Structures are given as structure tokens and as C-alpha cells.
Amino acid sequence: MSTSQHPVALQMERIIGGNARLLALVMMLPLVDGVFPALILAGALNNPLDAIQVGLLIFGGSATVAVILAEMNGTAREQAAVVLLVGIPLILLSAVQAALAPTIGSVVDTVIFERFAALVIAAIAAKTASATIGDYLPNPAVIIGLGLVASLEPSGATFSLMTEPELVVNATLAAAVGVAFALTIALTGPYLREYMDIDRFRFGSAVALGLLPPSLLWMTFGQAPLVALLVAALLAIEFPFRESADADSSPEPDADADDTTARMGAVTDGGGASASSEPPIAERDEEPNAYPGDDGTDTAGRAPWL
């Protein structure tokens, strides 16, 4: 298989290579596993604030942050180009899925499908919070596959489009918010790699994502997941002024080190050497039960740790 050495071809290969595939896998997974259509059918995108919350948690979140900060290579401009390369189709596909949501709802039992979608979100949140817990949970693809089998009703399939344009707009807004979040992470990557604790943000976003399944099933948290995500982002960033304040409040060891050096120099030069060295020898001689290896001489057979 031949490989082109043209600079433009090499640049395109680098952009469309592993970085774009990994980011597309993370950001487009809600469209593939059915979580996003389930959120639309469950009424989780009824207003713009809910759309912003879903966009940050489903299309953004710690997985997107980890891929951009820890896995992607290149400059900030190149990473932003990768985000746009993935994000523009993501926005278009989200709008298409929102428009076809009634058709999807006609071939599945919506109630059962929503329950399995909530299980998928809970499993992803648990795997995000702890890899140890994730080892004992089934793969989200297995859960959504079982959900499709349990909720599939092909006999009632009908082709119909969304009659509420505001839901399509909110779904598009959710995807656009997720892309804008990823673009912001890519552009500020050099600073976030230095001042952001990814593991701390990962755990906080897992807590925020874990609040979505109960809101789909029986409990309404409002914008609590969004607030939890914002708090996690603030706690994960180590602001530079904190480090400067800690540096200013730390004691300066220079004066103590100079005094210690001066005293050691005086002893080395002979000043007070007899007064400082003679008493310890006398004390060692007067000790009745001194250990044989306590003297300072090099003795054959002396224990190595002495």
C-alpha cells in the first residue's frame, strides 16, 4: 500500500487520522447508541436550558476533555480543526435525528426504551467515576442492544417527522453546545494541561451525569446536573494566583541555612571544636551498656545500616 509524501496529503492524513476517529467515537456515541433520541422522546430537550445541559453532559463531559487534552496531538489550531471536522457532521446528524424522532418512537416502546437509555447513562457514569466499578458492569452497547430487543415493535412503524420545530432547534442547540465546549477545550488546551486536574473533573462530571437517569425515569432535578458540572469544572482548575499565594506564604529557608552554614564553618575551622566534640566522647565512655557498633570508627564486621 503506497503512502503519499505530499505535505498537504500528510497534513490531511494527520488530521483525519486517529485524533479525529477517537474524538468522533466519543462525541457521536450518543447518536449511535440511541441515548440522544431517547432523551428527545423523554422530553429532556423541552427548553434551551435543558438543551445546554444535555449538550455539555452528553456530547461534552470528561471523555471529550480527556481525548482532547491527553490523546490529541498537534497545535491548538490543528486540534480546533479536528473538532470542527467532527462537530459539523455531529450538529447535522443531531438535527436529522430530532426530525426523525417520531419515526424512531413508532418502532420502539418508548417507556421501555427510556429505561434502557437511563441504564446506559448510569453505566457510563459509573465507568467514568471508577474503572474498578466499570469492570463489574455490562458494556453500554450490550445494554442498549437488550433495550432494542425488548422495546422493538416493528408492526407499528410509521414514517413521520417532528411536528414541533422547537425540539429540533433545541436538539441542534445541544449538539452545538457540545461542539463549542470541545472547541473551547482545544483552544485553551495549553493552559488546561498545566492548570487542570483531569481526574478531578472526571469524577465531578460522572456525578453530574449520574443525575440524568433519575430525571428521565421518576425524579426531576431541573438544572442540578448542569450546576454539578460547573462546580466540578471550577474545582478541577488550579488557578495560578493560588500557587503564587502559596509561594508567598511559604517560609524562606535562606536565613536559617546561612546561620547553619556559618556555625558548621566555625566548627570546621576549629572554633569551639573541643567544646563540641569532647563531651560526646566522654558520654559514650561513661555509658555502661553501649552497643559495640555505636562508636564512630570503621570496624570490621560492623552492621551495614550503621
N, C-alpha and C positions, 0 to 999 in steps of 0.2 A: 504494500500500500504506500503510495507516494505521499510525501508531505511537502506542501508549498513553503518556500522560504521567502515569499514576498512579504515585506513589512506590514502591509495592510492586511494580508491574509493571516499573518501570525497574530496581529493585534485582535482581529475578529475571532480567531480561534481561542485566544486567551480570554476574551470577554464572554464568548458563548460556551466556554468550557465548563470545568467543574464548578466554578463560582456561581454561574447562572443556573446550572442544573440543581445545585443544592438549595439555593435560595428559592427557586421555583417550587421545589418539592415541599419546602416548609410553608411558603405563603399560599400555595394553591391547594394544599391538602384539605382545607375545609370545603372547597368546591368539589373535591373528588369523593371524600368520604360521606358526603351528604349532610354535614353539620350545618353548613350555611343555609341550604334550603329548609332544613328543619327549623332553624331559627326564624326564617321568614314566615313559615307556616304557623309557628307558635306565637307569632306576634311580638317578637323581640326587637323588631325594627319599626315600631309604630311612630316614633318621633325622632328628630335629628339627634337628640342627646343619646338615645339608645343606639343609634347608628354609630356614633362616635365611640361609644363604649364597646360595641361588638367589633368594630374595626381595629381598635387597639388591642383587644384581648385575643381575637381570633386570627387576624391577619398579621398583627404585630406580636407583642409579647416577647418572652425571654428567648424563644427559639430563633426568632428573626435577629434579635440583638446578638445572640451567640454566634450565629452564622456570619454576620457582617463583621463583628469585632474580632472573632477568633479564627475564622476559616477563610475569609476572603482576602485575596492579595491585591496589590496594586495601590495606586494613589487614591485619594478621596474622590477625585473626578472620575476615575475609572470605575470605582465602586458605585458611584451615583449612576453612571451609565448602565451598569448591570441591574441596578434597582429599577430604573426606568424600563429597561428591556423586559423585565419580568412584570413590572407593575402595570404597564399599559394593557397588556392582554388580560391581566387579572381584573382590572376595572371593567373591561368589556364583557368578560365571562360572567362577572357578578351581576351585571345588568341583564344579561341574557337569562341567567338562572332565576333572577327575580321575576322576569317577564313570564317564564315558563313554570313558575311555582304552582299555579293551579293544575297544570298538566301533571306535574310530579305528585301533587296531592291526590290526584284521581286514581293513581295506580298503587297507592300505599294507604294503609290505615294510619291516619295522621297521629292519632293518640299513641299507638304502639311505636311508630317511628320516632316520635318526640322523646319517648322514654329511652330508646336505644341511643339516640343522639345525646341525651343527657349523660348516659353511661359512658359514651365515648369521651365527652368533655371531662368528666370526672376521672377517667383513666389517664387522659393526657395530663391533667393537673397533678395527679398522684405521681406519675412518672417524672414530671418536671420537678416536683419537690424532692423526690428521693429515688435514686436508681435502685436501691435495695427493695423498696416497696414495689417499684415497677417490675421487678423480676417475678413477683408473685401474681401479677395481674395479666389478663389476656391482652393480646395485641389489639389496638383500636380497630384495625382492619377486620379482625375476627368478629368483634362486637357489632360493627356496622353491617357485616355480611349476615350475621344471625338476625339483625334487625330487619334487613331487607327480606330475608326468607319469612320471618314471622309476620311482617306487615304487608307483604306484596298482595295486591288484589288486581290482577290484570283484567278481570272481567269488567271493571268499571272504568277502564281507560278512556279518557276523552281528551281531545286537544283543545285547550283554551288558554288564552293569555290573561295576564293580570289586568283586572279592570280598575285597580287603584294605582294611579301613576305615582302617588307619593311613596308607596312601598318600593317601587323601582328606583325612585330618586334616593330614598334612604339606603337601599342596598348598594347603589353606586357610591353614595357618600361613605358608607362603611369601608368599602374597598379602597376608595381614595384616601381615607384617613390612614388605613394601614400602609399604603404606599408612601404617603407623606411621612409617616413615622419611620419607615425603613430608610427613606431618603435623608431624613434628619440624622439618623444614626450613622449613615455612610459619610455624610459631610462633616460631622463632628467626631468621626472615629478617632483621629489622632489625639484628641483631648480626652475622650471617654476611655480609651485604652489606658490612660495614665491615671485618671481620677475616678473610675467607676469599678465597683466590685460586682462582677457579673454574677457570681454565685448568690450574693445577697439579693440582687434584682430577680434572679431566677426563682428563689423561694417566695419572694413577695408577689411576683406575677402568678405563681402557682396558687397562692391563697386567693388572689383576685379571680383567677379562672375557676377555682373551685366553688365560687359563689354563683356561677351561672347555672349549673344544673338544677339546684333547688328552685331558682326563679323560673325555670322552664316548666317544672312539674307542679309544685304546690305553693311555693313561697315567693313573695315578691320583695326583692331587696332594693329596687329602684336603681340608683346610681352608686350603690355601695361598692360593686366591683371596680368601677372607674376610680373611685376615691382610694380604694386599696392599692390599685396600680400606681396612682400618682404618689402615694405615700411611699411605696416600695422604691419608686424611681428616686425620690428625694433622699431616702435613707441609703441608697446604694452609691450615691455620689459623694466622694470625699472632696469637699471644696478646698481650693488652695489656701484660703485665708485661715482654715483650721490648722493646716500644717505650719503656717507662719506663726500663728499664735502659740502653738505648742513649742516651736523653736525658741520664741522669745521668752517663754516662761521656764524653760529648762535651765538649770544652774550651769554657770560657766566653770569648768574644771581647771582653767588655766592657772588661776592664782594658787589653788591648792597644789597643783602639780609643780609649780615653780618652788613653793615652800618645801615640798618633799624632796625635790631635786637638790635644793640648797643644803638641806640637812644631810642628805646622803653624801653630797660632795664634801661637807665638813668632816664627816666621819671617815671618808676615804682619805682625805688629806692628813689625817692624824689628830684633828681637833676633837677631843673628847673620846678618842678611840679606846683609851684604857678604862675610862669610866663606863663605857657602854659595853665593852667586851669582857671585862674581868668578872663581873657578878654572875653572868650566866654560867661561866665555867665553875665558879665556886658552888653555885646552886646544884649543878649536875654532880659535883663531887660529893656534896652532902646528902644526895638522895639515897636512901637506904635500899630501895628496890628498883633501881634504874634498870631499864631493859638494855640488854647488851648492844643493841643496834641503835641506841639513842644518841651516841656520840656522833660528831661531825666528821670523823675520819673515814677514809675508804678502807673497809675491812673485807678480807676475803670471805666469801660466803654470806655477805650482807643481803638481806631481802631486797628484791628489785624495786618494790614500791617505796622503799626508804632511800 
